[in-house]
């Protein structure tokens, strides 16, 4: 794993032709594996589809498109025969769109390789958090106070480098650490790691951060978004971490401004349980460098055609490094835009320049336009600073509702009037806006906060999970 990690840190800087050659080699291997051992693709072969026609990423368009509903209906049709009962770990997706958490199989060898491949963004995290890479790695193996004492004698600071993970107990990164400890020398839990469930009240999380003073915090994007609004609403003086690493969902424009005011750097990776780390930010933090040799990424239009850089479309992935579950041409549910420009950081991996959120978060205005919920959040960002929590909901096209937990002492009538005036200005008279004041907006079962709920109020998100 150590030798592979040394190689992995160089991959993002390889010539793009070399990365694509590796991508196509892995693609052909996974296609061969799928048509021999995975029921869904074996059936395709029996129906006459020739897997030899899949030689490059562009050829993936020949395969049928699949999505989360196919996975929810029958996940076992995508599981390799060899890994149905052993040699694999089963994770759950976060279920942030429908509330349904789908099972995802990963073989143990692929999980161990993921630990090494994390070197691609691990070096960026070390730089942004102001840590020495060597000392950061050493701290990962300190599992007792005596070891910490020896590390301090060697000149490695351990007190000012605490880590806080605000994630569910069954989140994949915690489960993977257990697997690493069983199959490698990587310990299950270094002593500078602290865990907190995202369901605890914000005041408890604030107390932990104040007591631990972590240098790095890891959570869902929606969690840090809401925590920053809570800190701002209550006027608290909180010692923020040097770096807040978020994943799983997005950060609103208003929360980004709050983080900057508090001196906290925000950093993200683009990942999914179905594929691991799809992309990662570099030091510029202007987009996601795509790990295309590990997961082929296409941005497609309404008819499934590949879109050129600069055009927004649906993200379709094909993980290439998992042998337990094969998901080729898998529509992830996100909308994004590829960049055609090189990144100033020098990495050659393609850049996903804009993440526009999930397809399920697209709202329809009264004049027929469709825009993302995060665009609307940006339009209302100044007014949302007067809230602790805010969730945009749409049950029918042309009508939007802001569900709001206001700051204590906030004049609700004045805020509602201001929200409606703003809606008239930026959304037009054809779109109707309602404002509903609530005591709290509950999290999903996986600990995420849904900032947008589009569709029926009977969906399986916050109303059910509490």
N, C-alpha and C positions, 0 to 999 in steps of 0.2 A: 504493500500500500504506500509505503514511503517513497519507493522508487517511482511508482506511478504518479504520485503527487508532484514529484520534481518535474516530470514531463508535462503534467497538466498545466502547470503555471505558465508554460510557454505556448500552449495551444492557441490562446486568444491572439497571439502575435504572429502566428504562422501566415504565410501567403494564403490568400483565400482559395486558390486552386488546390492547395494541399489539404485544406480543411474539407473542401467539397469532395475530393477523392476519398478521404476517410469516411465522410458521410455516406457516399454511394456504396462503399464496401460494406459498411454496417447495415445499410438498407437492404442490400441483396441477401445478407445473412439472415436478417430478421424475417424477410419475406419467405425465404426457404423454410425457416423454422416454423413460421405460422402455418403455411400450407401443408406441412407434414403433421403437426401436433396440436393445432388449435381448431376446435370444431367449426367455428364460423368460417374460417378461411379454407378449411378442408372441404366444406360443403361447396364453396365457390369453385374450388378446383374440380370437384366432381360434376359441377354444372357446366364445365367447359372453359373456365377462366385459366389462362396460361400464366403462372407466376413469373416465367422467364421474361415476360414483357415489361416487368417492373425493374428497370435498371437505374433510374435516376429519380430524384424527388419530383420532377415534373411528371413522371409516369404515374405517380400516385393518384392522379386525377381519374385514372381508369377504374380504380376501386370504388365501391359504394361508400358514400359518406355515412358515418355513424355519429351518434351523439349520446348525451347522458340518458336519454329515454331508452335507447337500446341497451345500455349498460344496466339500467334499473330493472328492465323487463326480464333480462336473463344474463347476469354477469358471467355465469360459468361457460357460456358459449365463446368467451374470449380468453379463457384460461387454458394454458398448456396442459396436456394430459399428465406430464411428469410432475407438475407442481400442484396438483389438485389437493393432495393430502399431506405433503411434506416438503421441506426445503424452501419454504416461502413464508412470508409474513403478510397478514391481511390488515390493511388500513381502511379507514373510512374517509370519504370526502367530507367537506365541511357542510354541504347541503345548504349553502347560503342562498341559492336561487329558489329551490322548491321546498326546502326543509328535509328532503329525502337524502340520507347519507348513504352513498353507494360504496360497496366493497371494492377495494383495489388490491390486487395481488402483486407482490414484488419478491423475486427470488433473492436469497441471502447473498449470493455472489454479487449481484447488481447493487445491493445496498452497501456492501463493503467498498465497491468501486466508487459509489457516490461520496463516501467519506474522503477518498483521495481527490475526486474531481471538485470537491468543495474548495480546493486550493485556488481555483480561478477567482472566486470572490473573497476568499479568506484574506488574501493579501491586500485587497482594497479596504476591507473592514479594519485591518490592522492600521493602515495609514490614516483613515478617516477618524479613528478613535484615538490616534496619537500613541499607538503602542508599537513596541519592537516586535517584529514577526517572530523572532526566535524566542523571546520571553513569553509571547502569547502561546506558542506551541508547548513550551515547558509547563506553563500553568495548567494546560489541559491534562497533565499527568499527575498533578498534585492532589492526592485524595485523602491526605491526613495532615494534621497540624505539624507533626515532625518533619514531613516533607516540605511544608511551607517554610519551616525554620531553616532547613538546609538550603532551600532556594534563596532565602533572604541573605544567608551567609555568602552565597555565590553572586550576590548583587542583583537578584531578580525581585523586583517589587511585587508584592502580592496583595497588599492592603488596599491599594487604590485602583484595583482592576476587577472589581466585583461584577458579576453578570446576573441579571434578573430576567427570567423567562416568565411572561404573563400569558400562559397558554393552557389549554385543557390538558388533563392528565393523560388522555389517550392520543395527544397530538403526536404526529409521526416522528418529530425530531427527538422526543423523549424515548419513544419505543425503539428507534434506531440505535440510540446510545446503549440500550440494553443488549441489542444484538451485537454491536461492536465489542462490548465487554466480554461477551461469550466466545467470540470468534477471533479476537485480536487483543493486542495489549492496550487498546484504548479503554480507559476506565469508564465505568457507568456514570459516575457523578463526581467531578472535581469539587473540592470544598468551596471554591469561589463562585459556584453556580447556586442560585436561589430560584425557587419556583413559587408561582402564585397563580391561582386559577383566575380567569378573567371575570368570573361571576361575583367576586368579592366587591363590596361597595368601594367607590372611588376614594373615599376617605381612608380606607384600609390600605389601598395601593399607595396613596400619597405617604402614609406613615411608613410603609416599608421602604419606599424610595428615600425618604428622609433619613431613615435609620441605616440603610445599607450603603447609600450613596454610590450606586452602580455606575461604572463607566459606560457600559453598554446594556441596553434593554431590548428585548425581543418580544414582539406582540403582533397581533393582527393590526392592519392599518386602521380599521374602524375603531379599535380600542384606543390607540394613542390619540386619534382624532377627538374622541369624546372626552378623554382624560384632559387633553389640553384645553378644551372648552370649559371643563369643570374647574380647572385651576384658574383660568381667566375669570370665570364667573364669580368665584369665591375670593378673588384677590389674594391667593396664597403665594407665599415666597417659597418655591420648591427648588431644591438643588437638582436641576435637570442633568441627565447623563450627557456625556460627550457625544454619544451616538445612539440614536433610537432606530433599530433595524425592524422594519415592518414588512409583513407579507400577508398573503391571503385575500386582501381587498385594498381599496384605495384610500388616499388621504384627500380631504377637501381642500380647496384653495385657502379657506379661512384658517384651517389648522396649520397649514404651511407657514402662514404669516405669524401665527402665535408661536410656533417652534422657533422661528428666526428671532422673535423678540426675546424669547427665553434662552437663547444661545445654545439650542439643541440642534444638531445635524440630523436630518432624516435620511435614511438610506433604505433601499428596497431591493428585493429580488423578485423576479416574475416566475412563479412556480405553480404547480398544480399537483395534487396527489397522483393524478394519472400519469404524470411525466417527470416529477422531480423538479429540479431547477431548469426552467426553460431559458431564462435569461437573467442577467445581473447588471446592476449599474456599475459604472466605473467611477473614478474620482470626479468626473465632470457632473455626474448625476443628471444627465439630460436625456436619458433613454435607457433601454435594456440591450446589452450585447447578447445576442442569441447563441446558445450552445447548439448550433445547427448540426454538429457531428454527433450529438447525443439525442437530439430531438428535432426532426425536420419540421419547419414551420412554414405554413402557407397563409397568406392573407387573400381571401376570396370574396367575390361579389355574390349577388343574389343567386346566380345560376351555377355557382361553384367554380367560376373561372378565376385564375390567378390574376391579381391586381398588381399594377406596377407600383414602385415606390411613390409615396405621396398621396395615394388614394386609400381611403378608409374602408375596411371590410371586416369580415368575420375571421377569427383566428382558427386555423385547422392544424392540428399537430399529429405527428407520428413518432412516438417515442422509439428510440433505436437501441436502448441499453437495458431493457427489461425482458427477461425470457419467460416469466411466469404468466403475464397477461399481455396480450398483443392488441394494441389499439391503433390501427393505421387509418389515416384520414378521419380523425376524431375531431368533430366540431366542439370546441371548448366552451363556447358561449360568450367569449370576449370579443370586443371590437377594438381594432388597433390600426396603426399606419406604419409601414416600413419606411425607413429613411434611405435616400439614395446617396447621401453624403458621408464621407469618412469621418470618424470621430477624432478629435484632437488628441485623445489619449494615446493613439498609436495602435490600438487593437484593431484587428481586421475583421473580427466577427461581425456579421450584419447587425444593424441597429434598428430596434423597434422604437421609433421616435415618439409615438403618441399612444398611450393606453387610454381608451375612451370608456372603459368600464364594460359591463356585461350587456349582451343583447337584451337581456330581460330588464335592463334599466333604461331602455329607450322609451321616452314618453312622447305622446302625440298631442300637439297643440291644436287649438280650435281652427286654425287656418290650414291644417293638414300637414304642417311641418313635423318632422321627427327629430328630436335632439336628445342628447344624453342627460341623465340626471345631474351629472357632475358639472355640465355646462350651466344648468339652472342654479346649482349651488354657487357657482362663481358669480352669477348675476345678483344673487341675494346675500353675498358674503358679508357685506357691512352690517346688514340687519341680523344675520345669524350669529354675530358676535354678542348679541343680547340674549342668546339662548344657551342652555346647558346641553340639550339634545334637540335635534331636529330631524325629522324623517319626511321625505317626499313620497306621497302616495297618489296613485291614479287608478281608479276603477273603470272609468269610461273615458274615451278620447275627448279632449277638449276641456276636461275638468281636472284640476290639480288640487291637492290638499296638503298643506304643511301641518304635520303633527309636531307640536312644539312643547318642550319643557323649558319655560322661561327662567331667566335669572331671578333669584329672589328679589322681591320688591319691584319688579318690572311692571310698568303700566301696560296691561294686556290689551286694553282697547287701543291705545296709541300704537302698540306694536302691530296689532292686526290691521289697523288702518294703513300703516306704513308699508306692510307687506303687500296689501292689495294695490296701493298706489304704485309700488315698484313693479308688480305684475302687469299692470296696465301699461306701464312705460316700456318694459322689455319683452313682454310676451304678446301684447296686443289685446284689443277689446274682444276678440273672438274666443279667448281662453279665459275660463272662469277659475278663480282661485278661492279656496276655502282655507280657513285657519282654525285648527282644533288644538286647544291647550290641554295637555295631559300631565299626570304626575310623573310618569316614567315611561320609557320605551324599552321593553324587555329585549334581551339578547336571544339569539338562536341557541339551539342545543349545543352547538359547537363553540359558543362563546363569542360569536360575531354580532356586530350591530348592523342591521340593515338600514342604510340611509335612504334607500329607495325601494318601494314596494309597488310593482306595476302589475295590474291584473286583479283577480278576484280577491276579496277580503278573506276568503276561505283557504288561502294558501297556507302552507305548513310552516311558515316562518315564525315571527315573534309572537303572534297571538297564541300559538300552541305551547311554545317552549317556556315562556315565563322566566 
